[in-house]
Amino acid sequence: MLRWTITFIIIAVIAAVLGFGGIAGAASGIAKILFFVFIVLFIISLIRGGLKK
């Protein structure tokens, strides 16, 4: 799933360079959502990993 995040971030950057249009808004929106999802998953994994010790 991390590959998808990187892919959408790259698409968002390319679309931003070319000018924000329909695809740029969608790609940057998806990248933002995936970014926050992975932040939450990272925090959860830190908490669960810390509790197992």
C-alpha distance matrix in Angstrom:
0.0 3.8 5.3 5.2 6.6 8.9 9.9 10.9 12.7 14.5 15.5 16.7 18.7 20.3 21.2 22.7 24.8 26.0 26.8 25.0 25.3 23.6 20.4 20.3 20.5 17.8 15.3 16.2 16.0 12.5 11.6 13.8 12.4 8.7 10.7 12.8 10.3 8.9 12.6 13.7 11.4 12.7 16.2 16.0 15.1 18.0 20.3 19.7 20.0 23.1 24.7 24.6 26.9
3.8 0.0 3.8 5.3 5.1 6.4 8.6 10.0 10.7 12.5 14.3 15.3 16.7 18.5 19.9 21.0 22.9 24.6 25.4 24.0 24.8 23.6 20.4 19.6 20.1 18.0 15.0 15.3 15.8 12.6 10.7 12.8 12.3 8.6 9.2 11.9 10.4 8.0 11.2 13.2 11.3 11.5 15.1 15.9 14.8 16.9 19.7 19.7 19.5 22.3 24.4 24.5 26.3
5.3 3.8 0.0 3.8 5.4 5.1 6.0 8.6 9.8 10.6 12.2 14.1 15.4 16.5 18.2 19.8 21.3 22.7 24.0 22.9 23.5 22.4 18.9 18.4 19.5 17.3 14.1 15.1 16.2 13.0 11.2 14.1 14.1 10.6 11.5 14.7 13.5 11.5 14.7 16.8 15.0 15.3 18.9 19.7 18.4 20.6 23.5 23.3 23.0 25.9 28.0 27.9 29.7
5.2 5.3 3.8 0.0 3.8 5.5 4.9 6.1 8.5 9.8 10.4 12.1 14.2 15.3 16.2 18.0 20.0 21.0 21.9 20.4 20.7 19.2 15.8 15.7 16.4 13.9 11.0 12.4 13.0 9.6 8.6 11.8 11.4 8.3 10.3 13.3 12.0 11.1 14.5 16.3 15.0 16.0 19.3 19.9 19.4 21.8 24.3 24.2 24.4 27.3 29.1 29.3 31.4
6.6 5.1 5.4 3.8 0.0 3.8 5.4 5.3 6.1 8.6 9.9 10.4 12.3 14.3 15.2 16.3 18.5 20.0 20.6 19.0 19.8 18.8 15.6 14.6 15.1 13.2 10.0 10.3 11.1 8.2 5.9 8.7 9.1 5.9 6.8 10.3 9.9 8.8 11.6 13.9 13.3 13.9 17.0 18.2 18.0 19.9 22.5 22.9 23.2 25.7 27.8 28.3 30.2
8.9 6.4 5.1 5.5 3.8 0.0 3.8 5.5 5.1 6.2 8.6 9.8 10.6 12.3 14.1 15.2 16.7 18.5 19.7 18.7 19.9 19.5 16.1 14.8 16.0 14.7 11.1 11.3 13.2 10.8 8.0 10.9 12.2 9.4 9.3 13.0 13.2 11.5 13.8 16.7 16.0 15.8 19.1 20.6 20.0 21.5 24.4 25.1 24.8 27.2 29.6 30.0 31.6
9.9 8.6 6.0 4.9 5.4 3.8 0.0 3.8 5.5 5.2 6.2 8.6 10.0 10.7 12.2 14.2 15.6 16.7 18.1 17.3 17.9 17.2 13.6 12.9 14.7 12.9 9.3 10.7 12.8 10.3 8.4 12.1 13.2 10.7 11.7 15.3 15.2 14.1 16.8 19.3 18.6 18.9 22.2 23.5 22.9 24.8 27.6 27.9 27.9 30.5 32.7 33.0 34.7
10.9 10.0 8.6 6.1 5.3 5.5 3.8 0.0 3.8 5.4 4.9 6.0 8.6 9.8 10.3 12.0 14.2 15.2 15.9 14.4 15.0 14.1 10.7 9.9 11.1 9.4 5.7 7.1 9.0 6.8 5.3 9.0 10.3 8.8 10.0 13.3 13.6 13.4 15.8 18.2 18.1 18.8 21.7 23.0 23.1 24.9 27.4 28.0 28.4 30.8 32.9 33.6 35.4
12.7 10.7 9.8 8.5 6.1 5.1 5.5 3.8 0.0 3.8 5.4 5.0 6.2 8.6 9.8 10.4 12.4 14.3 15.0 13.8 15.3 15.3 12.3 10.2 11.5 11.0 7.3 6.8 9.5 8.4 5.4 8.3 10.7 9.4 9.1 12.7 13.9 13.2 14.9 17.8 18.1 18.2 20.9 22.8 22.9 24.2 26.8 27.9 28.0 30.1 32.5 33.4 34.9
14.5 12.5 10.6 9.8 8.6 6.2 5.2 5.4 3.8 0.0 3.8 5.4 5.1 6.2 8.5 9.8 10.7 12.5 14.1 13.8 15.3 15.7 12.4 10.6 13.0 12.6 8.9 9.2 12.5 11.5 9.0 12.0 14.4 13.0 12.8 16.4 17.5 16.5 18.3 21.3 21.3 21.2 24.1 26.0 25.7 27.0 29.8 30.8 30.6 32.8 35.3 35.9 37.4
15.5 14.3 12.2 10.4 9.9 8.6 6.2 4.9 5.4 3.8 0.0 3.8 5.5 5.2 6.0 8.5 9.9 10.6 12.0 11.4 12.2 12.3 8.8 7.6 10.3 9.8 6.3 7.8 11.0 10.1 8.9 12.1 14.2 13.4 14.0 17.4 18.2 18.0 20.0 22.6 22.8 23.2 26.0 27.6 27.7 29.2 31.9 32.7 32.9 35.1 37.4 38.1 39.8
16.7 15.3 14.1 12.1 10.4 9.8 8.6 6.0 5.0 5.4 3.8 0.0 3.8 5.5 5.1 6.0 8.6 9.9 10.2 9.0 10.5 11.0 8.2 5.6 7.7 8.2 5.1 4.8 8.5 8.9 7.4 9.8 12.5 12.5 12.6 15.6 17.2 17.3 18.7 21.4 22.2 22.6 24.9 26.8 27.3 28.6 31.0 32.2 32.6 34.6 36.9 37.9 39.6
18.7 16.7 15.4 14.2 12.3 10.6 10.0 8.6 6.2 5.1 5.5 3.8 0.0 3.8 5.4 5.0 6.3 8.7 9.7 9.8 12.2 13.6 11.1 8.2 10.7 11.9 8.9 8.0 11.8 12.4 10.1 12.1 15.3 15.0 14.3 17.5 19.4 19.0 20.0 23.1 23.9 23.7 26.1 28.4 28.6 29.5 32.2 33.6 33.6 35.4 38.0 39.0 40.3
20.3 18.5 16.5 15.3 14.3 12.3 10.7 9.8 8.6 6.2 5.2 5.5 3.8 0.0 3.8 5.4 5.2 6.4 8.6 9.6 11.4 12.9 10.3 8.1 11.6 12.5 9.8 10.2 13.9 14.2 12.6 15.1 17.9 17.5 17.4 20.7 22.2 21.9 23.3 26.2 26.8 26.8 29.3 31.4 31.5 32.6 35.3 36.5 36.5 38.5 41.0 41.9 43.2
21.2 19.9 18.2 16.2 15.2 14.1 12.2 10.3 9.8 8.5 6.0 5.1 5.4 3.8 0.0 3.8 5.4 5.1 6.0 6.2 7.6 9.2 7.1 4.8 8.4 9.8 8.0 8.6 12.0 12.9 12.3 14.4 17.0 17.4 17.7 20.5 22.1 22.4 23.8 26.4 27.2 27.7 30.0 31.9 32.4 33.7 36.1 37.3 37.7 39.6 41.9 43.0 44.6
22.7 21.0 19.8 18.0 16.3 15.2 14.2 12.0 10.4 9.8 8.5 6.0 5.0 5.4 3.8 0.0 3.8 5.4 5.0 5.3 8.3 10.8 9.6 6.2 8.8 11.3 9.7 8.7 12.1 13.9 12.7 14.0 17.1 17.8 17.4 20.0 22.2 22.5 23.3 26.0 27.3 27.4 29.5 31.7 32.4 33.3 35.6 37.2 37.6 39.2 41.6 43.0 44.4
24.8 22.9 21.3 20.0 18.5 16.7 15.6 14.2 12.4 10.7 9.9 8.6 6.3 5.2 5.4 3.8 0.0 3.8 5.5 7.8 10.6 13.5 12.2 9.4 12.3 14.6 12.8 12.2 15.8 17.2 15.7 17.3 20.5 20.8 20.2 23.1 25.2 25.1 25.9 28.9 30.0 29.8 32.0 34.4 34.8 35.5 38.1 39.7 39.8 41.4 44.0 45.2 46.4
26.0 24.6 22.7 21.0 20.0 18.5 16.7 15.2 14.3 12.5 10.6 9.9 8.7 6.4 5.1 5.4 3.8 0.0 3.8 6.9 8.6 11.5 10.6 8.7 12.0 14.1 13.0 13.2 16.5 17.9 17.1 18.9 21.8 22.3 22.3 25.0 26.9 27.1 28.2 31.0 32.0 32.2 34.4 36.5 37.0 38.1 40.6 41.9 42.2 44.0 46.4 47.5 49.0
26.8 25.4 24.0 21.9 20.6 19.7 18.1 15.9 15.0 14.1 12.0 10.2 9.7 8.6 6.0 5.0 5.5 3.8 0.0 3.8 6.1 9.7 9.8 7.6 9.9 12.8 12.5 12.2 15.0 17.1 16.7 17.9 20.7 21.9 21.8 24.1 26.3 26.9 27.8 30.3 31.7 32.1 34.0 36.1 37.0 38.0 40.2 41.8 42.3 43.9 46.3 47.6 49.1
25.0 24.0 22.9 20.4 19.0 18.7 17.3 14.4 13.8 13.8 11.4 9.0 9.8 9.6 6.2 5.3 7.8 6.9 3.8 0.0 3.8 7.0 7.7 5.1 6.5 9.8 10.1 9.5 11.8 14.3 14.4 15.2 17.8 19.4 19.6 21.5 23.6 24.7 25.5 27.7 29.3 30.0 31.7 33.7 34.8 35.9 37.9 39.5 40.3 41.9 44.0 45.5 47.2
25.3 24.8 23.5 20.7 19.8 19.9 17.9 15.0 15.3 15.3 12.2 10.5 12.2 11.4 7.6 8.3 10.6 8.6 6.1 3.8 0.0 3.8 5.7 5.2 6.2 8.7 10.0 10.6 12.2 14.3 15.4 16.4 18.4 20.1 20.9 22.8 24.4 25.8 27.0 28.9 30.3 31.4 33.2 34.8 36.0 37.5 39.3 40.6 41.6 43.4 45.3 46.7 48.7
23.6 23.6 22.4 19.2 18.8 19.5 17.2 14.1 15.3 15.7 12.3 11.0 13.6 12.9 9.2 10.8 13.5 11.5 9.7 7.0 3.8 0.0 3.8 5.5 5.4 6.4 8.7 10.2 10.8 12.5 14.4 15.7 16.9 18.6 20.1 21.7 22.9 24.6 26.2 27.7 28.9 30.4 32.2 33.5 34.7 36.5 38.2 39.2 40.4 42.4 44.1 45.4 47.5
20.4 20.4 18.9 15.8 15.6 16.1 13.6 10.7 12.3 12.4 8.8 8.2 11.1 10.3 7.1 9.6 12.2 10.6 9.8 7.7 5.7 3.8 0.0 3.8 5.5 5.1 6.0 8.4 9.7 10.5 12.0 14.1 15.3 16.3 18.0 20.1 21.0 22.3 24.2 25.9 26.7 28.1 30.3 31.5 32.4 34.2 36.2 37.0 38.0 40.2 41.9 43.0 45.1
20.3 19.6 18.4 15.7 14.6 14.8 12.9 9.9 10.2 10.6 7.6 5.6 8.2 8.1 4.8 6.2 9.4 8.7 7.6 5.1 5.2 5.5 3.8 0.0 3.8 5.5 5.2 6.0 8.3 9.9 10.4 12.0 14.1 15.3 16.1 18.4 19.8 20.9 22.3 24.4 25.5 26.5 28.6 30.2 31.1 32.6 34.6 35.8 36.7 38.6 40.6 41.8 43.7
20.5 20.1 19.5 16.4 15.1 16.0 14.7 11.1 11.5 13.0 10.3 7.7 10.7 11.6 8.4 8.8 12.3 12.0 9.9 6.5 6.2 5.4 5.5 3.8 0.0 3.8 5.6 5.3 6.0 8.6 9.9 10.5 12.2 14.2 15.2 16.7 18.3 20.0 21.2 22.8 24.3 25.6 27.3 28.8 30.2 31.7 33.3 34.6 35.8 37.6 39.3 40.8 42.9
17.8 18.0 17.3 13.9 13.2 14.7 12.9 9.4 11.0 12.6 9.8 8.2 11.9 12.5 9.8 11.3 14.6 14.1 12.8 9.8 8.7 6.4 5.1 5.5 3.8 0.0 3.8 5.6 5.1 6.2 8.6 9.9 10.6 12.3 14.1 15.7 16.5 18.3 20.1 21.4 22.5 24.2 26.1 27.1 28.4 30.3 31.9 32.8 34.1 36.2 37.7 39.0 41.2
15.3 15.0 14.1 11.0 10.0 11.1 9.3 5.7 7.3 8.9 6.3 5.1 8.9 9.8 8.0 9.7 12.8 13.0 12.5 10.1 10.0 8.7 6.0 5.2 5.6 3.8 0.0 3.8 5.4 5.2 6.1 8.6 9.9 10.5 12.1 14.4 15.3 16.4 18.3 20.1 20.9 22.1 24.4 25.7 26.5 28.3 30.3 31.2 32.1 34.2 36.1 37.2 39.2
16.2 15.3 15.1 12.4 10.3 11.3 10.7 7.1 6.8 9.2 7.8 4.8 8.0 10.2 8.6 8.7 12.2 13.2 12.2 9.5 10.6 10.2 8.4 6.0 5.3 5.6 3.8 0.0 3.8 5.5 5.0 6.1 8.6 9.8 10.3 12.4 14.2 15.2 16.4 18.5 19.8 20.8 22.6 24.3 25.4 26.8 28.8 30.1 31.0 32.8 34.8 36.1 38.0
16.0 15.8 16.2 13.0 11.1 13.2 12.8 9.0 9.5 12.5 11.0 8.5 11.8 13.9 12.0 12.1 15.8 16.5 15.0 11.8 12.2 10.8 9.7 8.3 6.0 5.1 5.4 3.8 0.0 3.8 5.4 5.2 6.3 8.7 9.8 10.9 12.4 14.4 15.5 16.9 18.5 20.0 21.5 22.9 24.4 26.0 27.5 28.8 30.1 31.9 33.5 35.0 37.2
12.5 12.6 13.0 9.6 8.2 10.8 10.3 6.8 8.4 11.5 10.1 8.9 12.4 14.2 12.9 13.9 17.2 17.9 17.1 14.3 14.3 12.5 10.5 9.9 8.6 6.2 5.2 5.5 3.8 0.0 3.8 5.4 5.1 6.1 8.4 10.1 10.5 12.2 14.2 15.5 16.3 18.1 20.1 21.1 22.2 24.2 25.9 26.7 27.9 30.0 31.6 32.8 35.1
11.6 10.7 11.2 8.6 5.9 8.0 8.4 5.3 5.4 9.0 8.9 7.4 10.1 12.6 12.3 12.7 15.7 17.1 16.7 14.4 15.4 14.4 12.0 10.4 9.9 8.6 6.1 5.0 5.4 3.8 0.0 3.8 5.5 5.2 6.0 8.7 9.8 10.5 12.2 14.3 15.2 16.2 18.4 19.9 20.7 22.3 24.4 25.5 26.3 28.3 30.2 31.4 33.4
13.8 12.8 14.1 11.8 8.7 10.9 12.1 9.0 8.3 12.0 12.1 9.8 12.1 15.1 14.4 14.0 17.3 18.9 17.9 15.2 16.4 15.7 14.1 12.0 10.5 9.9 8.6 6.1 5.2 5.4 3.8 0.0 3.8 5.5 5.0 6.4 8.6 10.0 10.7 12.6 14.3 15.3 16.8 18.5 20.0 21.2 22.9 24.4 25.6 27.1 29.0 30.6 32.5
12.4 12.3 14.1 11.4 9.1 12.2 13.2 10.3 10.7 14.4 14.2 12.5 15.3 17.9 17.0 17.1 20.5 21.8 20.7 17.8 18.4 16.9 15.3 14.1 12.2 10.6 9.9 8.6 6.3 5.1 5.5 3.8 0.0 3.8 5.4 5.4 6.2 8.7 10.0 10.8 12.4 14.2 15.7 16.7 18.4 20.1 21.4 22.6 24.1 25.9 27.3 28.9 31.2
8.7 8.6 10.6 8.3 5.9 9.4 10.7 8.8 9.4 13.0 13.4 12.5 15.0 17.5 17.4 17.8 20.8 22.3 21.9 19.4 20.1 18.6 16.3 15.3 14.2 12.3 10.5 9.8 8.7 6.1 5.2 5.5 3.8 0.0 3.8 5.5 4.9 6.1 8.5 9.9 10.3 12.0 14.2 15.2 16.1 18.1 19.9 20.7 21.8 24.0 25.6 26.8 29.0
10.7 9.2 11.5 10.3 6.8 9.3 11.7 10.0 9.1 12.8 14.0 12.6 14.3 17.4 17.7 17.4 20.2 22.3 21.8 19.6 20.9 20.1 18.0 16.1 15.2 14.1 12.1 10.3 9.8 8.4 6.0 5.0 5.4 3.8 0.0 3.8 5.5 5.3 6.3 8.8 9.9 10.5 12.5 14.3 15.3 16.5 18.6 20.0 20.8 22.5 24.5 26.0 27.8
12.8 11.9 14.7 13.3 10.3 13.0 15.3 13.3 12.7 16.4 17.4 15.6 17.5 20.7 20.5 20.0 23.1 25.0 24.1 21.5 22.8 21.7 20.1 18.4 16.7 15.7 14.4 12.4 10.9 10.1 8.7 6.4 5.4 5.5 3.8 0.0 3.8 5.4 5.0 6.2 8.6 9.7 10.7 12.3 14.2 15.3 16.7 18.3 19.7 21.1 22.8 24.6 26.6
10.3 10.4 13.5 12.0 9.9 13.2 15.2 13.6 13.9 17.5 18.2 17.2 19.4 22.2 22.1 22.2 25.2 26.9 26.3 23.6 24.4 22.9 21.0 19.8 18.3 16.5 15.3 14.2 12.4 10.5 9.8 8.6 6.2 4.9 5.5 3.8 0.0 3.8 5.5 5.2 6.2 8.6 10.0 10.6 12.3 14.3 15.5 16.4 18.0 19.9 21.2 22.7 25.1
8.9 8.0 11.5 11.1 8.8 11.5 14.1 13.4 13.2 16.5 18.0 17.3 19.0 21.9 22.4 22.5 25.1 27.1 26.9 24.7 25.8 24.6 22.3 20.9 20.0 18.3 16.4 15.2 14.4 12.2 10.5 10.0 8.7 6.1 5.3 5.4 3.8 0.0 3.8 5.4 4.9 5.9 8.5 9.6 10.2 12.1 14.1 15.0 15.9 17.9 19.8 20.9 23.0
12.6 11.2 14.7 14.5 11.6 13.8 16.8 15.8 14.9 18.3 20.0 18.7 20.0 23.3 23.8 23.3 25.9 28.2 27.8 25.5 27.0 26.2 24.2 22.3 21.2 20.1 18.3 16.4 15.5 14.2 12.2 10.7 10.0 8.5 6.3 5.0 5.5 3.8 0.0 3.8 5.5 5.1 6.3 8.6 9.9 10.6 12.4 14.3 15.2 16.5 18.5 20.3 22.0
13.7 13.2 16.8 16.3 13.9 16.7 19.3 18.2 17.8 21.3 22.6 21.4 23.1 26.2 26.4 26.0 28.9 31.0 30.3 27.7 28.9 27.7 25.9 24.4 22.8 21.4 20.1 18.5 16.9 15.5 14.3 12.6 10.8 9.9 8.8 6.2 5.2 5.4 3.8 0.0 3.8 5.4 5.2 6.2 8.6 9.9 10.7 12.2 14.0 15.3 16.7 18.6 20.8
11.4 11.3 15.0 15.0 13.3 16.0 18.6 18.1 18.1 21.3 22.8 22.2 23.9 26.8 27.2 27.3 30.0 32.0 31.7 29.3 30.3 28.9 26.7 25.5 24.3 22.5 20.9 19.8 18.5 16.3 15.2 14.3 12.4 10.3 9.9 8.6 6.2 4.9 5.5 3.8 0.0 3.8 5.5 5.0 6.1 8.6 9.8 10.4 11.9 14.0 15.3 16.6 18.9
12.7 11.5 15.3 16.0 13.9 15.8 18.9 18.8 18.2 21.2 23.2 22.6 23.7 26.8 27.7 27.4 29.8 32.2 32.1 30.0 31.4 30.4 28.1 26.5 25.6 24.2 22.1 20.8 20.0 18.1 16.2 15.3 14.2 12.0 10.5 9.7 8.6 5.9 5.1 5.4 3.8 0.0 3.8 5.4 5.1 6.2 8.7 9.9 10.3 12.1 14.3 15.6 17.3
16.2 15.1 18.9 19.3 17.0 19.1 22.2 21.7 20.9 24.1 26.0 24.9 26.1 29.3 30.0 29.5 32.0 34.4 34.0 31.7 33.2 32.2 30.3 28.6 27.3 26.1 24.4 22.6 21.5 20.1 18.4 16.8 15.7 14.2 12.5 10.7 10.0 8.5 6.3 5.2 5.5 3.8 0.0 3.8 5.4 5.0 6.2 8.6 9.8 10.5 12.4 14.6 16.2
16.0 15.9 19.7 19.9 18.2 20.6 23.5 23.0 22.8 26.0 27.6 26.8 28.4 31.4 31.9 31.7 34.4 36.5 36.1 33.7 34.8 33.5 31.5 30.2 28.8 27.1 25.7 24.3 22.9 21.1 19.9 18.5 16.7 15.2 14.3 12.3 10.6 9.6 8.6 6.2 5.0 5.4 3.8 0.0 3.8 5.4 5.1 6.1 8.4 9.8 10.7 12.6 14.9
15.1 14.8 18.4 19.4 18.0 20.0 22.9 23.1 22.9 25.7 27.7 27.3 28.6 31.5 32.4 32.4 34.8 37.0 37.0 34.8 36.0 34.7 32.4 31.1 30.2 28.4 26.5 25.4 24.4 22.2 20.7 20.0 18.4 16.1 15.3 14.2 12.3 10.2 9.9 8.6 6.1 5.1 5.4 3.8 0.0 3.8 5.4 5.1 5.8 8.3 9.8 10.7 12.9
18.0 16.9 20.6 21.8 19.9 21.5 24.8 24.9 24.2 27.0 29.2 28.6 29.5 32.6 33.7 33.3 35.5 38.1 38.0 35.9 37.5 36.5 34.2 32.6 31.7 30.3 28.3 26.8 26.0 24.2 22.3 21.2 20.1 18.1 16.5 15.3 14.3 12.1 10.6 9.9 8.6 6.2 5.0 5.4 3.8 0.0 3.8 5.6 5.1 6.0 8.6 10.2 11.4
20.3 19.7 23.5 24.3 22.5 24.4 27.6 27.4 26.8 29.8 31.9 31.0 32.2 35.3 36.1 35.6 38.1 40.6 40.2 37.9 39.3 38.2 36.2 34.6 33.3 31.9 30.3 28.8 27.5 25.9 24.4 22.9 21.4 19.9 18.6 16.7 15.5 14.1 12.4 10.7 9.8 8.7 6.2 5.1 5.4 3.8 0.0 3.8 5.5 5.1 6.3 8.9 10.6
19.7 19.7 23.3 24.2 22.9 25.1 27.9 28.0 27.9 30.8 32.7 32.2 33.6 36.5 37.3 37.2 39.7 41.9 41.8 39.5 40.6 39.2 37.0 35.8 34.6 32.8 31.2 30.1 28.8 26.7 25.5 24.4 22.6 20.7 20.0 18.3 16.4 15.0 14.3 12.2 10.4 9.9 8.6 6.1 5.1 5.6 3.8 0.0 3.8 5.4 5.2 6.5 9.3
20.0 19.5 23.0 24.4 23.2 24.8 27.9 28.4 28.0 30.6 32.9 32.6 33.6 36.5 37.7 37.6 39.8 42.2 42.3 40.3 41.6 40.4 38.0 36.7 35.8 34.1 32.1 31.0 30.1 27.9 26.3 25.6 24.1 21.8 20.8 19.7 18.0 15.9 15.2 14.0 11.9 10.3 9.8 8.4 5.8 5.1 5.5 3.8 0.0 3.8 5.5 5.4 7.2
23.1 22.3 25.9 27.3 25.7 27.2 30.5 30.8 30.1 32.8 35.1 34.6 35.4 38.5 39.6 39.2 41.4 44.0 43.9 41.9 43.4 42.4 40.2 38.6 37.6 36.2 34.2 32.8 31.9 30.0 28.3 27.1 25.9 24.0 22.5 21.1 19.9 17.9 16.5 15.3 14.0 12.1 10.5 9.8 8.3 6.0 5.1 5.4 3.8 0.0 3.8 5.6 5.8
24.7 24.4 28.0 29.1 27.8 29.6 32.7 32.9 32.5 35.3 37.4 36.9 38.0 41.0 41.9 41.6 44.0 46.4 46.3 44.0 45.3 44.1 41.9 40.6 39.3 37.7 36.1 34.8 33.5 31.6 30.2 29.0 27.3 25.6 24.5 22.8 21.2 19.8 18.5 16.7 15.3 14.3 12.4 10.7 9.8 8.6 6.3 5.2 5.5 3.8 0.0 3.8 5.5
24.6 24.5 27.9 29.3 28.3 30.0 33.0 33.6 33.4 35.9 38.1 37.9 39.0 41.9 43.0 43.0 45.2 47.5 47.6 45.5 46.7 45.4 43.0 41.8 40.8 39.0 37.2 36.1 35.0 32.8 31.4 30.6 28.9 26.8 26.0 24.6 22.7 20.9 20.3 18.6 16.6 15.6 14.6 12.6 10.7 10.2 8.9 6.5 5.4 5.6 3.8 0.0 3.8
26.9 26.3 29.7 31.4 30.2 31.6 34.7 35.4 34.9 37.4 39.8 39.6 40.3 43.2 44.6 44.4 46.4 49.0 49.1 47.2 48.7 47.5 45.1 43.7 42.9 41.2 39.2 38.0 37.2 35.1 33.4 32.5 31.2 29.0 27.8 26.6 25.1 23.0 22.0 20.8 18.9 17.3 16.2 14.9 12.9 11.4 10.6 9.3 7.2 5.8 5.5 3.8 0.0
